Amino acid sequence: MDEIKPFNKLPIIKYFQHDLEKIKMAYRLSDSIRGDLKNIRAAGDQVELAVKQFFIDKLFPKYHVCDGHIVDRNLKASPQYDIIICENSKNPVLFNLADKSEIIFYETVFCFGEVKKSFYDKDLLTDFAENIKRTKHELVRDEIPSNFIECANSGFHVEEALTTLPYRNPLLSFMLFINSSGVSFPKLSEMLNDIENKNCPNFITFLDAGIIINVNKADFEKGKITINLYPEFEKEESVWVLMDLQGENNVLTYHYLLIVEHLNNSIVSIPNLRDYTRNIFDFSFSNFHKI
């Protein structure tokens, strides 16, 4: 019998090297813009745009990636987020603003995130946590039941739940920092523990250090890792830990795969435009005239 020659094992980490270099190049250029031109806003934008382009390149055409605001059917709008990922096939964009940011229908949103050069102020976390809290509390959309199966733009319900989560359209959030210099991870852990899990980012990435993620505390104390990608739904005690992935390539790759796992296991819906037009135009009988 002829011997079967085995396939080569794909060194997938190397395929993110080019993406990593573009982000780091933007980071280095932002230092020059900040130092030489004294333009702080443009320096921050340089890194944000590079990370946003990374997601655009990786997730197109199924997903739409942008920065901007999320709006619900009551016309309440979120603060501006650096990264918003939504379903491209469900007409997610309500409006394009002059600065290229967008207003996105809440029904179509999978996740949002903040991108920063470094953790230069402890208020970055507390402010983002407050925005997560306000977004989840103020914005309204229907929860998609855990036993719902999507077919094209419709679907049906089955007897058994398809996820351990209470619904199929959970909102995920993250923070991504390029540089970890000056960060005290024990203090950062304390800050996270002082915030309710439902208001924390699902994970925080430091490109040069690793990913802060929530894990089951009992398992962790036994030397076992059980990751809680959605800490707000966990009933058992948990703890925030730093996952050291031994290299920026590994960190960027794992960060991306966490996002993809969320996208693959979530479903979002189509905005009901009648709800939006009803609030936009506030129709009454006086608007209608016999002709």
C-alpha positions as CSV (number, residue, x, y, z in Angstrom):
1,M,0.0,0.0,0.0
2,D,1.4,3.4,-1.0
3,E,2.3,5.6,1.9
4,I,0.1,8.7,2.1
5,K,2.1,11.9,2.4
6,P,0.7,14.1,5.2
7,F,-0.4,17.6,4.5
8,N,1.7,20.5,5.8
9,K,0.5,22.1,9.0
10,L,-0.5,25.7,8.4
11,P,1.5,28.2,10.5
12,I,-1.6,30.4,10.9
13,I,0.1,32.9,13.2
14,K,2.5,34.0,10.4
15,Y,-0.5,35.0,8.3
16,F,-1.4,37.7,10.8
17,Q,2.2,39.1,10.7
18,H,1.4,41.6,7.9
19,D,-1.7,42.9,9.7
20,L,0.3,43.3,12.9
21,E,3.0,45.2,11.1
22,K,0.5,47.7,9.6
23,I,-1.0,48.3,13.1
24,K,2.5,48.8,14.6
25,M,3.5,51.1,11.7
26,A,0.4,53.2,12.4
27,Y,1.4,53.2,16.1
28,R,4.9,54.5,15.3
29,L,3.6,57.1,12.9
30,S,1.1,58.3,15.5
31,D,4.1,59.1,17.8
32,S,5.6,61.2,15.1
33,I,2.3,63.0,14.5
34,R,1.9,63.7,18.2
35,G,5.5,64.8,18.8
36,D,6.3,66.7,15.6
37,L,2.9,68.1,14.6
38,K,1.4,68.3,18.1
39,N,-1.8,66.9,16.7
40,I,-3.1,64.6,19.5
41,R,-6.4,63.8,17.7
42,A,-4.8,62.8,14.4
43,A,-2.3,60.7,16.3
44,G,-5.0,58.7,18.0
45,D,-7.0,58.4,14.7
46,Q,-4.0,56.8,13.0
47,V,-4.0,53.7,15.3
48,E,-7.8,53.5,15.4
49,L,-8.1,53.5,11.6
50,A,-5.4,50.8,11.3
51,V,-7.3,48.5,13.7
52,K,-10.6,49.2,12.0
53,Q,-9.1,48.4,8.6
54,F,-7.8,45.1,10.0
55,F,-11.4,44.1,10.9
56,I,-12.8,45.4,7.7
57,D,-10.3,43.3,5.7
58,K,-10.9,40.2,7.7
59,L,-14.7,40.3,8.1
60,F,-15.9,41.6,4.7
61,P,-18.3,40.9,3.1
62,K,-20.6,39.2,5.7
63,Y,-20.0,41.9,8.3
64,H,-19.9,45.7,8.2
65,V,-17.2,47.4,10.3
66,C,-17.2,51.1,11.1
67,D,-16.9,53.7,13.9
68,G,-19.8,55.8,15.0
69,H,-23.0,55.7,17.0
70,I,-25.6,53.0,17.7
71,V,-29.3,54.2,17.5
72,D,-32.4,52.3,18.7
73,R,-36.0,52.5,17.6
74,N,-36.7,55.2,20.1
75,L,-34.0,57.3,18.4
76,K,-31.7,57.2,21.4
77,A,-28.1,57.2,20.4
78,S,-25.0,55.8,22.0
79,P,-21.7,57.6,22.4
80,Q,-19.3,57.3,19.5
81,Y,-17.4,53.9,19.5
82,D,-14.1,53.3,17.6
83,I,-15.2,49.9,16.3
84,I,-18.8,48.7,15.6
85,I,-19.3,45.3,13.9
86,C,-22.8,44.6,12.5
87,E,-24.6,42.3,10.0
88,N,-23.9,43.6,6.5
89,S,-26.9,41.9,4.9
90,K,-29.4,43.6,7.1
91,N,-29.0,47.2,6.0
92,P,-27.3,48.3,9.2
93,V,-26.5,51.9,8.3
94,L,-29.1,54.6,9.0
95,F,-26.8,57.6,8.1
96,N,-23.2,58.3,7.0
97,L,-21.7,61.4,8.7
98,A,-19.3,63.8,7.1
99,D,-16.3,62.5,9.1
100,K,-16.9,59.0,7.7
101,S,-18.4,57.7,11.0
102,E,-21.8,56.1,10.8
103,I,-25.1,55.8,12.6
104,I,-26.0,52.1,13.0
105,F,-29.3,50.4,13.7
106,Y,-29.0,48.7,17.1
107,E,-30.9,45.5,15.9
108,T,-27.9,44.7,13.5
109,V,-25.1,45.2,16.0
110,F,-22.9,42.3,17.2
111,C,-20.2,44.1,19.2
112,F,-18.4,47.4,19.7
113,G,-15.0,48.3,21.0
114,E,-12.5,51.1,21.9
115,V,-9.0,51.3,20.5
116,K,-6.2,53.3,22.3
117,K,-2.5,53.6,21.9
118,S,-1.9,53.0,25.6
119,F,-3.7,52.9,29.0
120,Y,-2.7,56.5,29.8
121,D,-5.5,57.2,32.2
122,K,-7.4,54.9,34.6
123,D,-10.6,56.7,33.6
124,L,-10.4,55.0,30.2
125,L,-11.8,51.8,31.7
126,T,-14.3,53.4,34.1
127,D,-15.6,55.7,31.3
128,F,-16.0,52.8,28.9
129,A,-17.7,50.7,31.5
130,E,-20.1,53.6,32.1
131,N,-20.8,53.7,28.4
132,I,-21.4,50.0,28.3
133,K,-23.8,50.3,31.2
134,R,-25.7,53.2,29.5
135,T,-25.8,51.5,26.2
136,K,-27.3,48.3,27.6
137,H,-29.7,50.2,29.8
138,E,-30.9,53.0,27.4
139,L,-31.0,51.3,24.0
140,V,-33.8,48.9,23.3
141,R,-34.0,45.9,21.0
142,D,-35.9,42.6,21.1
143,E,-34.0,39.6,22.5
144,I,-33.7,36.7,20.1
145,P,-34.8,33.5,21.9
146,S,-32.1,30.9,22.6
147,N,-34.1,28.3,20.6
148,F,-34.3,30.3,17.5
149,I,-32.8,29.1,14.2
150,E,-32.3,31.7,11.4
151,C,-33.1,30.9,7.8
152,A,-32.3,33.7,5.3
153,N,-34.1,36.7,6.8
154,S,-36.7,34.6,8.7
155,G,-36.5,31.6,11.0
156,F,-38.2,29.2,13.3
157,H,-38.1,27.9,16.9
158,V,-37.0,24.5,18.0
159,E,-37.7,22.7,21.3
160,E,-34.1,22.7,22.7
161,A,-32.0,25.8,23.4
162,L,-29.1,26.2,21.0
163,T,-27.0,28.2,23.4
164,T,-26.3,28.3,27.2
165,L,-26.9,32.1,27.0
166,P,-30.4,33.4,27.7
167,Y,-30.7,34.8,24.2
168,R,-28.9,34.7,20.8
169,N,-28.1,38.4,20.4
170,P,-25.8,39.2,23.3
171,L,-23.9,42.4,23.0
172,L,-20.1,42.0,23.2
173,S,-17.6,44.8,23.9
174,F,-13.8,45.0,24.1
175,M,-10.9,47.3,24.6
176,L,-7.7,47.1,22.5
177,F,-4.4,48.8,23.6
178,I,-1.3,48.7,21.5
179,N,1.1,49.4,24.4
180,S,1.0,48.3,28.1
181,S,3.8,50.6,29.4
182,G,2.8,52.1,32.8
183,V,0.0,49.6,33.4
184,S,-0.4,47.9,36.8
185,F,-2.3,44.7,36.0
186,P,-3.1,44.1,39.7
187,K,-4.7,47.5,40.0
188,L,-6.5,46.9,36.7
189,S,-7.8,43.7,38.1
190,E,-9.1,45.6,41.2
191,M,-10.8,48.1,39.0
192,L,-12.6,45.3,37.0
193,N,-13.6,43.7,40.3
194,D,-15.2,47.0,41.4
195,I,-17.4,47.1,38.3
196,E,-20.3,44.7,37.8
197,N,-19.5,42.1,35.2
198,K,-22.4,43.1,33.0
199,N,-20.8,46.6,32.7
200,C,-17.2,45.3,32.1
201,P,-15.7,44.8,28.6
202,N,-15.9,41.1,27.7
203,F,-12.1,41.2,27.4
204,I,-9.3,43.7,27.3
205,T,-6.3,43.3,24.9
206,F,-2.8,44.7,25.3
207,L,-1.1,43.9,22.1
208,D,2.4,43.7,23.7
209,A,1.4,41.8,26.9
210,G,-1.7,39.6,26.5
211,I,-5.5,39.5,27.0
212,I,-7.3,40.2,30.2
213,I,-10.2,37.7,30.3
214,N,-12.7,36.4,32.8
215,V,-12.3,32.8,34.0
216,N,-14.1,30.5,36.5
217,K,-12.4,31.1,39.9
218,A,-12.8,27.5,41.3
219,D,-11.3,26.0,38.2
220,F,-8.5,28.5,38.1
221,E,-7.5,27.7,41.6
222,K,-7.2,24.0,40.6
223,G,-5.0,24.9,37.6
224,K,-7.8,24.6,35.0
225,I,-8.9,27.4,32.7
226,T,-12.6,27.9,31.9
227,I,-13.0,31.1,29.9
228,N,-16.2,33.1,30.5
229,L,-16.5,35.1,27.2
230,Y,-19.8,36.5,28.6
231,P,-19.1,37.3,32.3
232,E,-22.4,38.9,32.8
233,F,-24.3,35.6,32.5
234,E,-22.0,33.5,34.7
235,K,-23.6,32.4,38.0
236,E,-20.4,30.9,39.5
237,E,-17.7,33.1,41.0
238,S,-15.1,34.3,38.5
239,V,-11.8,36.1,38.4
240,W,-10.1,38.4,35.8
241,V,-6.7,37.1,34.7
242,L,-4.0,38.1,32.2
243,M,-3.5,35.5,29.4
244,D,0.1,35.7,28.3
245,L,0.2,34.5,24.7
246,Q,3.9,34.9,24.2
247,G,4.1,37.4,21.3
248,E,2.1,40.2,19.6
249,N,1.2,37.9,16.7
250,N,-0.4,35.5,19.0
251,V,-2.3,38.2,20.9
252,L,-3.7,39.8,17.7
253,T,-4.7,36.3,16.4
254,Y,-6.4,35.3,19.6
255,H,-8.2,38.6,19.9
256,Y,-9.5,38.2,16.4
257,L,-10.7,34.6,17.0
258,L,-12.6,35.7,20.1
259,I,-14.5,38.1,18.0
260,V,-15.1,35.5,15.3
261,E,-16.4,33.0,17.9
262,H,-18.9,35.6,19.1
263,L,-20.0,36.4,15.5
264,N,-20.4,32.7,14.6
265,N,-22.6,32.0,17.6
266,S,-24.8,35.1,17.6
267,I,-27.8,36.1,15.6
268,V,-29.0,39.7,15.0
269,S,-32.2,40.9,13.5
270,I,-33.4,43.4,10.8
271,P,-34.5,46.8,12.0
272,N,-38.3,47.3,11.8
273,L,-38.3,50.6,9.8
274,R,-41.9,51.3,10.7
275,D,-40.8,51.7,14.3
276,Y,-38.1,54.2,13.3
277,T,-40.3,56.2,10.9
278,R,-43.0,56.4,13.5
279,N,-40.6,58.2,15.8
280,I,-38.9,60.2,13.2
281,F,-42.0,61.7,11.6
282,D,-44.5,61.6,14.5
283,F,-47.4,61.1,12.1
284,S,-50.9,62.2,13.1
285,F,-54.3,62.4,11.3
286,S,-53.6,66.0,10.5
287,N,-50.8,64.9,8.2
288,F,-53.2,63.3,5.8
289,H,-55.4,65.2,3.3
290,K,-58.1,64.0,1.0
291,I,-57.2,64.5,-2.7
